[in-house]
Amino acid sequence: MARAWELVRRPLGMVKAGDIALITRESPSLGAGEIHVRNLWLSVDPAMRALMTKVEGYMEPYALNSPMPGRAVGEVVESRVPEFKRGDKVFHTMGWRDEASGPASTFTKLPTEPGIADELWLGLMGMAGATAYFGLIEVGRPKSGETMFVSAAAGSVGSTVVQIGKILGLKIIGSAGGTAKCAFIRTLGADAAIDYKTPGSLIDKLKRAAPEGVDIYFDNVGGDHLDAALANARVGARFVECGMIQTYNFEDARQPVGLGYLMRIVAARITLTGFSIFDFEHRIAESRREMARWLRAGQIRSCTTVSEGLESAGEAFLGLFSGRNTGKTLIKL
Amino acid sequence: MARAWELVRRPLGMVKAGDIALITRESPSLGAGEIHVRNLWLSVDPAMRALMTKVEGYMEPYALNSPMPGRAVGEVVESRVPEFKRGDKVFHTMGWRDEASGPASTFTKLPTEPGIADELWLGLMGMAGATAYFGLIEVGRPKSGETMFVSAAAGSVGSTVVQIGKILGLKIIGSAGGTAKCAFIRTLGADAAIDYKTPGSLIDKLKRAAPEGVDIYFDNVGGDHLDAALANARVGARFVECGMIQTYNFEDARQPVGLGYLMRIVAARITLTGFSIFDFEHRIAESRREMARWLRAGQIRSCTTVSEGLESAGEAFLGLFSGRNTGKTLIKL
């Protein structure tokens, strides 16, 4: 018997506990060419919320009443192919369950990289790290001395963007909710932290933190954060449109987002570029090489919020939207 | 004595007749190194509305109680420099008045280009033509066979974008208000015209006209047109953010613009780029060369709405916002 989280109802608005359920099902028997894996670490990402409802032009949403896919690291417990041996560590996308089996081709052996813990392949050495790296380098096109605003700067991607930005010589303003997270952002090297939960306009807070204006905005939030960045952008600013967590839980996915400073796109010749790591996946060796180098040099550190046990995954996922996590959210099985 | 239109009150919301006034003042006497010009043609542009109120990060707004600047073509009537002779045709930016004088360096002789009428230097051969040309070529990066949506397609820049787009082999959907303008857009070569004034959702109208989706959106309008383009954009679409006439007359410049499809920037990896012709002014010889070639080959035509007499300029300007013009709006003195 194996357990897996399944989507049992497409959420309307904020995800609720009853939208997903931990289901126990018979484990399938292993066929020829297949391997069987016990999961060790699961990745929990805000983008999963977007896949729970159909967004036109986005990826296919999760199927109902079927284990939710997700990135995971596991250990081979049984193998019917010569390439994998019992005990091998593997990466795969059949997460949100305690065990996974299938054709060997759907699993990838973890690269041997001395000093890199298993779970890092779901964080800095995985998609979260690559998202921060390629989003900032390729879309943000940073130049030393420029000013960058990062929203959700205490989150998985945000905390990595802040650290890479410091390595590249940027002045960084991060936003997060609450004093603890703001203090955390400063420990990552941010020059200023904006607590969006305190009273007052986000536009004014950003203006005080960056009176010179913003050259790069790394957007994980959308909505009022995007508007504040538009209001404070310098001529020729680049906006990396990586995510809009503020809108993921709207009851109506089409609820309009009000922007008061939209005309500044024209006036200040701002470029907004939608970014998806899938366009850069073929170059992941490059971001892994840089991350490994920075990790060994102590210039970057892995920031995680870890929950124990598969049964904790639902709560950990809901926590992403109430701001309970700092850094990458992981489930340790 | 000389007459000039002056801004007497910064408009709140829609420009009203009393915001600008035709004022008569003493003509200054001509100093050494100066020339005196009688204006023949004046350019009237929607962007002038934006300069009547202060928009942060945009150009300096017009001064109150002082002749409004604007692009004009005139004829030298008196010269105190050897480079200009009586009868020379010149281009300058002291429009909205019947005569202009000042240092010779503020005037430019009209280039000699056989078969090009004087007023074309304010249209296809001037900024409007260059805006369409560089906006489409440099920001839109069109490939033959792609689909482009152009808002305000019957306007000065829009009508030129439609024609250049056809030369480059694009499928083109233009939007405009009313059946006459939609018919006009089709005579320019547009494959489909959307009348935004008829009942029904602009999103659905665009979907019917371009079921394959939009590769390029040339934005002159903002607001609901921008949202419709976001909703219908293909993966990797380019948005040329040239203007947002829909918001120029908002009573509060910060009145939020509601966008329901903002998340598609991320999902479809759309790039929105604010465009100003001032970044390309140094390359205007290139757009003029192409325009002259297309004009002579009969591949493009100048579309204008001409009003007679300086006193008509106020009404002509207001007409830009009530949709009375097709093509470039000019005043013939």
HADDOCK unambig.tbl for C-alpha pairs under 7 A between the chains (distance, minus, plus):
assign (segid A and resid 57 and name CA) (segid B and resid 267 and name CA) 6.51 0.50 0.50
assign (segid A and resid 57 and name CA) (segid B and resid 268 and name CA) 6.28 0.50 0.50
assign (segid A and resid 58 and name CA) (segid B and resid 267 and name CA) 5.03 0.50 0.50
assign (segid A and resid 58 and name CA) (segid B and resid 268 and name CA) 6.72 0.50 0.50
assign (segid A and resid 241 and name CA) (segid B and resid 266 and name CA) 5.76 0.50 0.50
assign (segid A and resid 242 and name CA) (segid B and resid 266 and name CA) 6.10 0.50 0.50
assign (segid A and resid 243 and name CA) (segid B and resid 266 and name CA) 6.38 0.50 0.50
assign (segid A and resid 244 and name CA) (segid B and resid 263 and name CA) 6.64 0.50 0.50
assign (segid A and resid 254 and name CA) (segid B and resid 260 and name CA) 4.53 0.50 0.50
assign (segid A and resid 254 and name CA) (segid B and resid 261 and name CA) 6.39 0.50 0.50
assign (segid A and resid 255 and name CA) (segid B and resid 260 and name CA) 5.48 0.50 0.50
assign (segid A and resid 256 and name CA) (segid B and resid 258 and name CA) 4.84 0.50 0.50
assign (segid A and resid 256 and name CA) (segid B and resid 259 and name CA) 4.66 0.50 0.50
assign (segid A and resid 256 and name CA) (segid B and resid 260 and name CA) 3.94 0.50 0.50
assign (segid A and resid 257 and name CA) (segid B and resid 258 and name CA) 5.13 0.50 0.50
assign (segid A and resid 257 and name CA) (segid B and resid 259 and name CA) 5.12 0.50 0.50
assign (segid A and resid 257 and name CA) (segid B and resid 260 and name CA) 6.06 0.50 0.50
assign (segid A and resid 258 and name CA) (segid B and resid 256 and name CA) 4.84 0.50 0.50
assign (segid A and resid 258 and name CA) (segid B and resid 257 and name CA) 5.12 0.50 0.50
assign (segid A and resid 258 and name CA) (segid B and resid 258 and name CA) 4.21 0.50 0.50
assign (segid A and resid 258 and name CA) (segid B and resid 259 and name CA) 6.40 0.50 0.50
assign (segid A and resid 259 and name CA) (segid B and resid 256 and name CA) 4.66 0.50 0.50
assign (segid A and resid 259 and name CA) (segid B and resid 257 and name CA) 5.11 0.50 0.50
assign (segid A and resid 259 and name CA) (segid B and resid 258 and name CA) 6.39 0.50 0.50
assign (segid A and resid 260 and name CA) (segid B and resid 254 and name CA) 4.52 0.50 0.50
assign (segid A and resid 260 and name CA) (segid B and resid 255 and name CA) 5.50 0.50 0.50
assign (segid A and resid 260 and name CA) (segid B and resid 256 and name CA) 3.95 0.50 0.50
assign (segid A and resid 260 and name CA) (segid B and resid 257 and name CA) 6.08 0.50 0.50
assign (segid A and resid 261 and name CA) (segid B and resid 254 and name CA) 6.40 0.50 0.50
assign (segid A and resid 263 and name CA) (segid B and resid 244 and name CA) 6.64 0.50 0.50
assign (segid A and resid 265 and name CA) (segid B and resid 274 and name CA) 4.89 0.50 0.50
assign (segid A and resid 266 and name CA) (segid B and resid 241 and name CA) 5.77 0.50 0.50
assign (segid A and resid 266 and name CA) (segid B and resid 242 and name CA) 6.11 0.50 0.50
assign (segid A and resid 266 and name CA) (segid B and resid 243 and name CA) 6.39 0.50 0.50
assign (segid A and resid 266 and name CA) (segid B and resid 274 and name CA) 4.06 0.50 0.50
assign (segid A and resid 266 and name CA) (segid B and resid 275 and name CA) 5.72 0.50 0.50
assign (segid A and resid 266 and name CA) (segid B and resid 276 and name CA) 6.95 0.50 0.50
assign (segid A and resid 267 and name CA) (segid B and resid 57 and name CA) 6.54 0.50 0.50
assign (segid A and resid 267 and name CA) (segid B and resid 58 and name CA) 5.03 0.50 0.50
assign (segid A and resid 268 and name CA) (segid B and resid 57 and name CA) 6.33 0.50 0.50
assign (segid A and resid 268 and name CA) (segid B and resid 58 and name CA) 6.74 0.50 0.50
assign (segid A and resid 268 and name CA) (segid B and resid 274 and name CA) 6.93 0.50 0.50
assign (segid A and resid 269 and name CA) (segid B and resid 273 and name CA) 6.49 0.50 0.50
assign (segid A and resid 269 and name CA) (segid B and resid 274 and name CA) 3.88 0.50 0.50
assign (segid A and resid 269 and name CA) (segid B and resid 275 and name CA) 5.49 0.50 0.50
assign (segid A and resid 269 and name CA) (segid B and resid 276 and name CA) 6.80 0.50 0.50
assign (segid A and resid 270 and name CA) (segid B and resid 273 and name CA) 5.89 0.50 0.50
assign (segid A and resid 270 and name CA) (segid B and resid 274 and name CA) 5.12 0.50 0.50
assign (segid A and resid 271 and name CA) (segid B and resid 271 and name CA) 6.91 0.50 0.50
assign (segid A and resid 271 and name CA) (segid B and resid 272 and name CA) 5.56 0.50 0.50
assign (segid A and resid 271 and name CA) (segid B and resid 273 and name CA) 4.30 0.50 0.50
assign (segid A and resid 271 and name CA) (segid B and resid 274 and name CA) 6.16 0.50 0.50
assign (segid A and resid 272 and name CA) (segid B and resid 271 and name CA) 5.56 0.50 0.50
assign (segid A and resid 272 and name CA) (segid B and resid 272 and name CA) 5.05 0.50 0.50
assign (segid A and resid 272 and name CA) (segid B and resid 273 and name CA) 6.43 0.50 0.50
assign (segid A and resid 273 and name CA) (segid B and resid 269 and name CA) 6.49 0.50 0.50
assign (segid A and resid 273 and name CA) (segid B and resid 270 and name CA) 5.90 0.50 0.50
assign (segid A and resid 273 and name CA) (segid B and resid 271 and name CA) 4.30 0.50 0.50
assign (segid A and resid 273 and name CA) (segid B and resid 272 and name CA) 6.43 0.50 0.50
assign (segid A and resid 274 and name CA) (segid B and resid 265 and name CA) 4.89 0.50 0.50
assign (segid A and resid 274 and name CA) (segid B and resid 266 and name CA) 4.07 0.50 0.50
assign (segid A and resid 274 and name CA) (segid B and resid 268 and name CA) 6.94 0.50 0.50
assign (segid A and resid 274 and name CA) (segid B and resid 269 and name CA) 3.88 0.50 0.50
assign (segid A and resid 274 and name CA) (segid B and resid 270 and name CA) 5.13 0.50 0.50
assign (segid A and resid 274 and name CA) (segid B and resid 271 and name CA) 6.15 0.50 0.50
assign (segid A and resid 275 and name CA) (segid B and resid 266 and name CA) 5.72 0.50 0.50
assign (segid A and resid 275 and name CA) (segid B and resid 269 and name CA) 5.47 0.50 0.50
assign (segid A and resid 276 and name CA) (segid B and resid 266 and name CA) 6.95 0.50 0.50
assign (segid A and resid 276 and name CA) (segid B and resid 269 and name CA) 6.79 0.50 0.50
